[in-house]
């Protein structure tokens, strides 16, 4: 709410000091005299109110308006400070709990305190039952929030584990590919050493083996990929065997 009275138009630091002195119980006549003695106040009164001084009536109106709003803000601030202190105490006790969990604990404590106060002040059975039902409803809402937070925490942990599993699998695949690429020339050399004697050795046998390995490379998976896709199937039976059609290429 915007106020436009004499005191409401004063600078903030003056209004703050006035509210503090009112809150301390200082007499109104002393406060009026103090306000009218300030140069800043005189400048505002001269410019906006034709030099008319602040009166006891002005102060009384301020006490019923701006001062009460200030008191409510002070009470709210004090309450907030209390909650922050309580949250810090809960943090010390809860260790690694999140701020949301600590705040939920604070709200649960507040709910319990307020419920006890209302029950202590109420003797009518119907009103007591209404207070209890309302407290149970609020408690149920808190529990739903706790359950949702717990489910979110489980999902977050599951997602983290899944990401770690995928990263580990990708690292393992990368290592297998790198190993296959390193081993491929060795396997090719062993195949060549095994196959060339089958075709009698010499340059013609080398040419036949080159042709067979080229066909195998062209129409099948490369040796490195075959080993990567089926690492458990790399047995002696997987080695390239001379085909019947290839025997006709040997000299008659």
Beta strands, then each sheet from edge to edge (+ up, - down):
end
